[in-house]
Amino acid sequence: MFSRAAVLMALAACVACAQDLHFAVLISANAEWRALRPLFAAAPAQASPYGEYFFAGVQGERVLFSMGDGARWPPPGQRNTSSIASGRRA
Protein backbone atom coordinates (compact mmCIF):
# COMPACT_ATOMS: atom_id res chain seq x y z
CA MET A 1 0.00 0.00 0.00
CA PHE A 2 1.29 3.45 -0.86
CA SER A 3 1.61 6.26 1.66
CA ARG A 4 -0.66 9.29 1.44
CA ALA A 5 2.29 11.52 0.52
CA ALA A 6 3.35 9.18 -2.29
CA VAL A 7 -0.15 9.16 -3.75
CA LEU A 8 -0.42 12.95 -3.57
CA MET A 9 2.99 13.42 -5.17
CA ALA A 10 2.07 10.98 -7.95
CA LEU A 11 -1.16 12.91 -8.49
CA ALA A 12 0.78 16.18 -8.61
CA ALA A 13 3.27 14.65 -11.07
CA CYS A 14 0.45 13.54 -13.38
CA VAL A 15 -1.08 17.00 -13.29
CA ALA A 16 2.35 18.54 -13.88
CA CYS A 17 2.91 16.45 -17.00
CA ALA A 18 -0.51 17.24 -18.40
CA GLN A 19 -0.68 20.94 -17.56
CA ASP A 20 2.97 22.14 -17.59
CA LEU A 21 2.83 22.56 -13.81
CA HIS A 22 6.19 23.06 -12.10
CA PHE A 23 5.14 23.57 -8.47
CA ALA A 24 2.80 21.85 -6.02
CA VAL A 25 2.30 22.89 -2.39
CA LEU A 26 0.86 20.38 0.09
CA ILE A 27 -0.72 21.96 3.17
CA SER A 28 -1.25 19.52 6.05
CA ALA A 29 -2.69 21.68 8.84
CA ASN A 30 -6.23 23.05 8.85
CA ALA A 31 -5.03 26.33 10.40
CA GLU A 32 -2.50 26.85 7.61
CA TRP A 33 -5.16 26.10 4.97
CA ARG A 34 -7.59 28.58 6.54
CA ALA A 35 -4.85 31.24 6.55
CA LEU A 36 -3.88 30.53 2.93
CA ARG A 37 -7.33 30.51 1.30
CA PRO A 38 -8.06 34.26 1.75
CA LEU A 39 -4.78 35.06 -0.02
CA PHE A 40 -6.10 33.28 -3.13
CA ALA A 41 -9.84 33.94 -2.72
CA ALA A 42 -10.27 34.43 -6.48
CA ALA A 43 -9.00 30.89 -7.22
CA PRO A 44 -11.93 28.45 -7.32
CA ALA A 45 -11.48 25.57 -4.88
CA GLN A 46 -12.14 22.05 -6.10
CA ALA A 47 -12.75 18.84 -4.16
CA SER A 48 -11.00 15.50 -4.48
CA PRO A 49 -11.12 12.32 -2.36
CA TYR A 50 -7.87 13.52 -0.77
CA GLY A 51 -9.06 17.01 0.17
CA GLU A 52 -9.61 20.42 -1.32
CA TYR A 53 -7.24 21.95 -3.89
CA PHE A 54 -6.90 24.93 -6.20
CA PHE A 55 -4.58 26.36 -8.81
CA ALA A 56 -3.20 29.89 -8.54
CA GLY A 57 -0.63 32.03 -10.28
CA VAL A 58 2.44 32.90 -8.21
CA GLN A 59 5.15 35.07 -9.80
CA GLY A 60 4.18 33.96 -13.29
CA GLU A 61 3.99 30.25 -12.44
CA ARG A 62 0.88 28.10 -12.17
CA VAL A 63 0.94 26.43 -8.73
CA LEU A 64 -1.19 23.60 -7.32
CA PHE A 65 -2.17 24.10 -3.67
CA SER A 66 -3.58 20.98 -2.01
CA MET A 67 -5.00 20.40 1.47
CA GLY A 68 -3.68 16.97 2.43
CA ASP A 69 -5.88 16.38 5.47
CA GLY A 70 -4.71 13.20 7.19
CA ALA A 71 -8.27 12.49 8.29
CA ARG A 72 -9.15 11.81 4.66
CA TRP A 73 -6.71 8.94 4.27
CA PRO A 74 -7.56 6.35 3.20
CA PRO A 75 -10.05 7.80 0.74
CA PRO A 76 -13.74 7.58 1.59
CA GLY A 77 -15.09 4.14 0.78
CA GLN A 78 -11.80 2.43 1.59
CA ARG A 79 -11.78 2.98 5.35
CA ASN A 80 -12.15 0.07 7.71
CA THR A 81 -14.55 1.72 10.14
CA SER A 82 -15.48 -1.56 11.85
CA SER A 83 -12.07 -1.78 13.54
CA ILE A 84 -12.25 1.89 14.55
CA ALA A 85 -15.70 1.47 16.10
CA SER A 86 -14.64 -1.61 18.06
CA GLY A 87 -11.32 -0.11 19.21
CA ARG A 88 -9.28 -2.77 17.39
CA ARG A 89 -6.30 -1.87 15.25
CA ALA A 90 -6.55 -2.81 11.58
C-alpha positions in Angstrom: 0.0 0.0 0.0 1.3 3.5 -0.9 1.6 6.3 1.7 -0.7 9.3 1.4 2.3 11.5 0.5 3.4 9.2 -2.3 -0.1 9.2 -3.8 -0.4 13.0 -3.6 3.0 13.4 -5.2 2.1 11.0 -8.0 -1.2 12.9 -8.5 0.8 16.2 -8.6 3.3 14.7 -11.1 0.5 13.5 -13.4 -1.1 17.0 -13.3 2.3 18.5 -13.9 2.9 16.5 -17.0 -0.5 17.2 -18.4 -0.7 20.9 -17.6 3.0 22.1 -17.6 2.8 22.6 -13.8 6.2 23.1 -12.1 5.1 23.6 -8.5 2.8 21.9 -6.0 2.3 22.9 -2.4 0.9 20.4 0.1 -0.7 22.0 3.2 -1.2 19.5 6.0 -2.7 21.7 8.8 -6.2 23.0 8.8 -5.0 26.3 10.4 -2.5 26.9 7.6 -5.2 26.1 5.0 -7.6 28.6 6.5 -4.8 31.2 6.6 -3.9 30.5 2.9 -7.3 30.5 1.3 -8.1 34.3 1.7 -4.8 35.1 0.0 -6.1 33.3 -3.1 -9.8 33.9 -2.7 -10.3 34.4 -6.5 -9.0 30.9 -7.2 -11.9 28.5 -7.3 -11.5 25.6 -4.9 -12.1 22.1 -6.1 -12.8 18.8 -4.2 -11.0 15.5 -4.5 -11.1 12.3 -2.4 -7.9 13.5 -0.8 -9.1 17.0 0.2 -9.6 20.4 -1.3 -7.2 22.0 -3.9 -6.9 24.9 -6.2 -4.6 26.4 -8.8 -3.2 29.9 -8.5 -0.6 32.0 -10.3 2.4 32.9 -8.2 5.1 35.1 -9.8 4.2 34.0 -13.3 4.0 30.3 -12.4 0.9 28.1 -12.2 0.9 26.4 -8.7 -1.2 23.6 -7.3 -2.2 24.1 -3.7 -3.6 21.0 -2.0 -5.0 20.4 1.5 -3.7 17.0 2.4 -5.9 16.4 5.5 -4.7 13.2 7.2 -8.3 12.5 8.3 -9.2 11.8 4.7 -6.7 8.9 4.3 -7.6 6.4 3.2 -10.1 7.8 0.7 -13.7 7.6 1.6 -15.1 4.1 0.8 -11.8 2.4 1.6 -11.8 3.0 5.4 -12.2 0.1 7.7 -14.5 1.7 10.1 -15.5 -1.6 11.8 -12.1 -1.8 13.5 -12.2 1.9 14.5 -15.7 1.5 16.1 -14.6 -1.6 18.1 -11.3 -0.1 19.2 -9.3 -2.8 17.4 -6.3 -1.9 15.2 -6.5 -2.8 11.6 
